[in-house]
Amino acid sequence: MVKENCGVVGIFSLDGANVIPMVIDSLRALQHRGQEAWGIAVPKKQPYKQLGLVSSSASEFDKITREYASPAAIGHVRYSTMGSSNLENAQPLKVKDLCIAHNGTIANVEELGAMVGGCTFTPQNASDTLVAAKRLVSLMTNNGKLGSALSILKNEMVGSFCFTFVSDDNAVYAARDPKGFRPMVIGHRKDMNTYIVASESSALVAVGAQLMRDVQPGELLKISNSGLECEMFSDEKTHAHCSFEFTYFAHPSSIMEGSNIYIARKKIGQFLAKKFPIRDADIVIPVPDSARPAALGYAQELGIQFEEGLLKDRYSRKGPLRSFIEPHQSDRVEINRWIIPITEVINGKHVVVVDDSLVRGTSSKAIIKALRRAGARKISMVITYPPIRFPCYAGIDFPSQEELVTFFDDDKLYTEEEITEKVRQIIGADFLGYNDAKNLADAVGMPVDSMCFTCSSGNYAPLGITPIFKSRAEIKGE
Ligand code: SF4
């Protein structure tokens, strides 16, 4: 089965302008959410899809803009949390007269598949998005309305979703799951009377639109020639906004649940400095790129020199990309090889290295080795996210527990301190300190119980499941 995190957009121009250039620009602004494939869809046509980065298809942009010209369109950038990275699994997908783009994960896809007449799921060729789309279309056939169909689907479906849809009758829709796991915002560009719904506000800025607000968890938006219409398909009151978006996934320029991500990350760094005040450090350096604001916040809070001690080689093949969301280990290693320490900054120093998360330990191990080679006297590592110990079934790629650096192949129950010590030894740091959920939520300014921390706590109540953990090979078909 294929499960997606990704970035989605939906754009509708009430002035009838061709929105395809806006879709392309907004997808480029969401590229950090998915580097594997991208696509667009307009009414009455099969979706256009390409593997790779949006910018890799730049020579095609004029042609695409002409051939798919439309005032209504949706778009998608893909990061596969499960399934093969091929064009067939890229989105948007089309079922009857509805095209769909999905950000999230559907955990009970086999069950849902049985409701649409049974599907054969193999890791390579089936998509949970396709199953959800088929189920939605069949529910709409019975009762006509997307809102009513979503209010049934939300009870049948386990997982997370932000959907954008475009229908053959020229309407764009957007829906966010009742818990609000994944982010979604709506904006408006006045001069073209054009609405844009997107995973993040960075996409709105890229097309000159003003942020109006977050799409509410459980809300369905319809944008057509009648304007913007909003309805709730769920009255769920408890939310579970993904905390990992705030430390790693989202773009620093984005505003999410009212907080700017850059400022939130800087505050996380400040709060982390209060939790772990390593005052005898000479310098604070970030692991590029997501940890940069947190490292700055940490350094400012303690009055320690902030330095860029590690730089990415932007000219290597994979250097500019994000290692965590690369689907293959070999690609992640290649990215990490091109993080280069600056010996003149590091040599002889007690270095505090700030990173956004510790997932597989691949990056941290390599970075600490590189810092030692560059002459670091002492290396303290602080992590802005709590220990990741459990797989995510709501759209982020922690598919198998045994891949996590916090997983130890014995039956012992470890305390958090013991886990931290074991991980410290594995990565080779002199000190390791993890953030905790409360500290992170306080820094972001959100109630801790309105955020999801399942990958750290193992509490799957927000999803309403008790998962049986599968290996990565079983899930991804590798
Ligand atoms: S389990 Fe972790 S990564 Fe997944 S939605 Fe929750 S906080 Fe985000």
Residues whose N, C-alpha, C, O or C-beta is under 5 A from the ligand:
A	BS01	SF4	C242 S243 F244 P391 C392 A394 I396 C452 F453 T454 C455
